[in-house]
Amino acid sequence: MKKSKEPTKAEREYVQEAIEHFQNEQYEDAIDMFSRALEIDPSSEAIYGIRGESYLNLGDFDHALADFDELIRLNPEDGFSYGMRGMLYVEAHRPEEAVEDFLKAVALEPDSSESHYGLGLAHVLLEEYDLSIEDFTRAIQLDGRNDLAFMKRGVSYMFKGDPERALKDYDKALRLNLGNSQIRICRAIAFRMLGRTEDAMRELSGLIGLYPELAIAYAYRSLVHRDMGDEAAAEEDTRTALDLDPDIGWVFLGETSAKNLISSNG
């Protein structure tokens, strides 16, 4: 991104300190420093972008949106900026607006795997799974190491009622990123859909061994225990899941949805 003028010494110092705060996940301090830099040069595109990310990481969608809007106003031909705002709309579960932004991003930068991936997320939220599969496939063609695109394409196949194809994508995603717990949750769900309860149990128990504080793993394992007729173990896992995360009840109500499964990158 081009700046309107060379940054002053004070602006460079503010930005350097802000980036250090950002990298340390000290987002409020980062926002303060970025804001001071913008007081010196209110036309700095890059600062609006990363301050917007800081707001987004704090869950402050309104301020993040304002920064991304300003970023696009300053440089309306930058596809990456539309992609950033599109991802905000995905996080806010506003898929129609996300689709609009990602389509602009793809038009401006057709070889951006990230933009096709974001468009896929928006189509998943709209339950337009054929379109999301196309989007994730294009993202994979552009970047064959995009583990998230493999995983989310698997989610699309799963919600189309094709857990076998979903598992193939989850396996590819897992080979690329062994540490992604969400991939293994999705694998367990697919195993359960296929009636492969022992495989689902093995997947979830292994995951709990690695991440003993992962509420969603206990929640799904409780369902598998019930499938296997072990009510005592199911109740124990249910209590553990709710103790770790009181908001995990949607699992027990059978409300697994595309929104639940794309809300985190694992």
C-alpha positions as CSV (number, residue, x, y, z in Angstrom):
1,M,0.0,0.0,0.0
2,K,1.3,3.5,-0.8
3,K,1.4,6.2,1.8
4,S,0.6,9.8,1.0
5,K,4.0,11.0,2.5
6,E,7.0,9.7,4.2
7,P,6.3,8.8,7.9
8,T,7.8,11.1,10.6
9,K,10.1,9.7,13.2
10,A,7.3,9.9,15.8
11,E,4.9,8.0,13.5
12,R,7.5,5.2,12.9
13,E,8.0,4.9,16.6
14,Y,4.3,4.6,17.4
15,V,3.8,2.0,14.6
16,Q,6.8,0.0,15.7
17,E,5.5,-0.1,19.3
18,A,2.0,-0.9,18.1
19,I,3.2,-3.8,16.0
20,E,5.0,-5.2,19.0
21,H,1.8,-5.0,21.1
22,F,-0.1,-6.6,18.3
23,Q,2.3,-9.5,18.0
24,N,2.0,-10.0,21.7
25,E,-1.8,-10.0,21.5
26,Q,-1.9,-6.8,23.5
27,Y,-4.6,-5.4,21.2
28,E,-5.8,-2.4,23.3
29,D,-2.3,-1.1,23.6
30,A,-1.8,-1.7,19.9
31,I,-4.9,0.3,19.1
32,D,-3.7,3.2,21.3
33,M,-0.4,3.4,19.5
34,F,-1.9,3.0,16.0
35,S,-4.4,5.8,16.9
36,R,-1.5,8.1,17.8
37,A,0.2,7.3,14.5
38,L,-3.0,8.1,12.7
39,E,-3.2,11.5,14.4
40,I,0.0,12.3,12.6
41,D,-1.0,10.8,9.2
42,P,-4.7,10.1,8.9
43,S,-4.2,8.8,5.4
44,S,-2.0,5.8,6.3
45,E,-3.8,2.8,4.7
46,A,-1.7,0.1,6.4
47,I,-2.4,1.5,9.9
48,Y,-6.2,1.4,9.3
49,G,-5.9,-2.2,8.2
50,I,-3.9,-3.5,11.2
51,R,-5.8,-1.4,13.7
52,G,-9.0,-2.8,12.3
53,E,-7.6,-6.3,12.8
54,S,-6.8,-5.3,16.4
55,Y,-10.4,-4.2,17.0
56,L,-11.6,-7.5,15.3
57,N,-9.5,-9.5,17.7
58,L,-11.2,-7.8,20.6
59,G,-14.6,-8.5,19.2
60,D,-15.2,-4.8,18.5
61,F,-16.9,-5.2,15.1
62,D,-18.2,-1.6,14.8
63,H,-14.7,0.0,15.2
64,A,-13.1,-2.7,13.0
65,L,-15.7,-2.1,10.3
66,A,-15.1,1.6,10.4
67,D,-11.4,1.1,9.9
68,F,-11.9,-1.3,7.0
69,D,-14.4,1.1,5.4
70,E,-11.8,3.8,5.6
71,L,-9.1,1.5,4.2
72,I,-11.3,0.8,1.2
73,R,-12.2,4.4,0.8
74,L,-8.5,5.3,0.6
75,N,-7.7,2.5,-1.8
76,P,-10.8,1.0,-3.5
77,E,-8.7,-1.1,-5.9
78,D,-7.1,-3.2,-3.3
79,G,-8.6,-6.7,-3.2
80,F,-7.0,-7.6,0.1
81,S,-8.9,-4.8,1.8
82,Y,-12.2,-6.1,0.6
83,G,-11.1,-9.5,1.9
84,M,-10.4,-8.2,5.3
85,R,-13.8,-6.6,5.5
86,G,-15.4,-9.7,4.1
87,M,-13.8,-11.8,6.9
88,L,-15.3,-9.4,9.4
89,Y,-18.7,-9.9,8.0
90,V,-18.2,-13.7,8.2
91,E,-17.2,-13.3,11.9
92,A,-20.3,-11.2,12.4
93,H,-22.5,-13.8,10.6
94,R,-23.5,-11.3,7.9
95,P,-22.9,-13.6,4.9
96,E,-24.7,-11.6,2.2
97,E,-22.3,-8.7,2.8
98,A,-19.4,-11.0,3.0
99,V,-20.2,-12.5,-0.4
100,E,-20.3,-9.0,-1.9
101,D,-16.9,-8.1,-0.5
102,F,-15.2,-11.4,-1.4
103,L,-16.5,-11.2,-5.0
104,K,-14.9,-7.8,-5.3
105,A,-11.7,-9.2,-3.8
106,V,-11.7,-12.1,-6.2
107,A,-12.4,-9.8,-9.2
108,L,-9.4,-7.6,-8.2
109,E,-7.1,-10.4,-7.2
110,P,-8.3,-13.6,-8.9
111,D,-5.2,-15.6,-7.8
112,S,-5.8,-15.0,-4.1
113,S,-6.4,-18.3,-2.3
114,E,-7.5,-16.4,0.8
115,S,-10.2,-14.5,-1.0
116,H,-11.7,-17.7,-2.6
117,Y,-11.5,-19.3,0.9
118,G,-13.4,-16.4,2.4
119,L,-16.0,-16.6,-0.3
120,G,-16.4,-20.2,0.5
121,L,-17.0,-19.4,4.2
122,A,-19.7,-17.0,3.3
123,H,-21.4,-19.5,1.0
124,V,-21.3,-22.1,3.8
125,L,-23.1,-19.7,6.1
126,L,-25.7,-19.2,3.4
127,E,-26.0,-23.1,3.2
128,E,-25.0,-22.8,-0.5
129,Y,-22.8,-25.8,-0.3
130,D,-22.3,-26.4,-4.0
131,L,-20.9,-22.9,-4.3
132,S,-18.7,-23.3,-1.2
133,I,-17.2,-26.5,-2.6
134,E,-16.3,-24.6,-5.8
135,D,-14.8,-21.8,-3.8
136,F,-12.7,-24.0,-1.5
137,T,-11.6,-26.1,-4.5
138,R,-10.3,-23.0,-6.2
139,A,-8.5,-21.9,-3.0
140,I,-6.8,-25.3,-2.9
141,Q,-5.8,-25.1,-6.6
142,L,-4.1,-21.8,-5.8
143,D,-2.5,-23.0,-2.6
144,G,-2.3,-26.8,-2.1
145,R,-1.2,-26.3,1.5
146,N,-4.3,-24.5,2.6
147,D,-5.4,-26.9,5.3
148,L,-8.4,-24.7,6.3
149,A,-9.7,-24.9,2.7
150,F,-9.6,-28.7,2.8
151,M,-11.3,-28.7,6.2
152,K,-14.1,-26.3,5.2
153,R,-14.7,-28.2,2.0
154,G,-15.1,-31.3,4.1
155,V,-17.7,-29.4,6.2
156,S,-19.5,-28.5,3.0
157,Y,-19.5,-32.2,1.9
158,M,-20.7,-33.2,5.3
159,F,-23.7,-30.9,5.2
160,K,-24.5,-32.1,1.7
161,G,-24.8,-35.6,3.3
162,D,-21.5,-37.0,2.0
163,P,-19.4,-37.8,5.0
164,E,-17.1,-40.2,3.0
165,R,-15.9,-37.3,0.8
166,A,-15.7,-35.1,3.9
167,L,-13.4,-37.6,5.6
168,K,-11.0,-37.6,2.6
169,D,-10.7,-33.8,2.9
170,Y,-10.3,-33.9,6.7
171,D,-7.5,-36.5,6.3
172,K,-5.7,-34.1,3.8
173,A,-6.2,-31.2,6.2
174,L,-4.9,-33.1,9.1
175,R,-1.7,-34.2,7.2
176,L,-1.1,-30.5,6.6
177,N,-1.8,-29.4,10.2
178,L,-1.7,-32.1,12.9
179,G,-2.3,-29.5,15.6
180,N,-5.7,-28.3,14.4
181,S,-8.2,-29.7,16.9
182,Q,-11.2,-28.6,14.9
183,I,-10.2,-31.0,12.0
184,R,-10.3,-33.9,14.5
185,I,-13.7,-32.8,15.8
186,C,-15.0,-32.8,12.2
187,R,-13.5,-36.2,11.6
188,A,-15.3,-37.6,14.7
189,I,-18.6,-36.1,13.5
190,A,-18.2,-37.7,10.1
191,F,-17.3,-41.1,11.7
192,R,-20.5,-40.9,13.8
193,M,-22.6,-40.0,10.7
194,L,-21.2,-43.2,9.1
195,G,-22.0,-45.3,12.2
196,R,-18.3,-45.8,12.9
197,T,-18.7,-45.2,16.6
198,E,-15.4,-46.9,17.6
199,D,-13.4,-44.6,15.2
200,A,-15.3,-41.6,16.6
201,M,-14.5,-42.6,20.1
202,R,-10.9,-43.2,19.3
203,E,-10.6,-39.7,17.6
204,L,-12.3,-37.8,20.5
205,S,-10.4,-39.7,23.3
206,G,-7.1,-39.0,21.6
207,L,-8.0,-35.4,21.2
208,I,-9.0,-35.1,24.9
209,G,-5.6,-36.6,25.8
210,L,-3.9,-33.8,23.9
211,Y,-6.3,-31.0,24.9
212,P,-7.9,-31.9,28.3
213,E,-9.7,-28.5,28.5
214,L,-11.4,-28.8,25.1
215,A,-15.1,-28.8,26.0
216,I,-16.4,-29.6,22.6
217,A,-14.5,-32.9,22.5
218,Y,-16.2,-34.0,25.8
219,A,-19.5,-32.9,24.4
220,Y,-19.3,-35.0,21.2
221,R,-17.7,-37.9,23.1
222,S,-20.8,-37.9,25.4
223,L,-23.0,-38.4,22.3
224,V,-20.8,-41.3,21.2
225,H,-21.0,-42.9,24.6
226,R,-24.8,-42.7,24.3
227,D,-24.6,-44.3,20.8
228,M,-22.6,-47.1,22.5
229,G,-25.2,-47.5,25.3
230,D,-22.9,-46.1,28.1
231,E,-25.1,-43.6,29.9
232,A,-22.9,-43.2,32.9
233,A,-19.9,-42.2,30.8
234,A,-22.1,-40.0,28.7
235,E,-23.3,-38.1,31.8
236,E,-19.8,-37.7,33.1
237,D,-18.6,-36.2,29.8
238,T,-21.7,-34.0,29.6
239,R,-20.9,-32.5,33.0
240,T,-17.3,-32.0,32.1
241,A,-18.2,-30.3,28.9
242,L,-20.6,-27.9,30.6
243,D,-18.2,-27.2,33.4
244,L,-15.6,-26.2,30.9
245,D,-18.0,-24.2,28.7
246,P,-21.5,-23.5,29.8
247,D,-22.4,-22.4,26.3
248,I,-21.7,-25.8,24.7
249,G,-25.3,-26.9,25.1
250,W,-26.0,-26.7,21.3
251,V,-24.1,-30.0,20.9
252,F,-26.5,-31.9,23.1
253,L,-29.5,-30.3,21.4
254,G,-28.3,-31.7,18.1
255,E,-27.7,-28.2,16.7
256,T,-24.4,-28.8,15.0
257,S,-24.5,-26.3,12.1
258,A,-22.3,-24.8,9.5
259,K,-22.1,-21.7,11.6
260,N,-20.7,-23.7,14.6
261,L,-18.2,-25.5,12.4
262,I,-16.7,-22.5,10.6
263,S,-16.7,-20.1,13.6
264,S,-13.2,-21.2,14.5
265,N,-10.0,-22.0,12.5
266,G,-9.1,-24.5,15.0
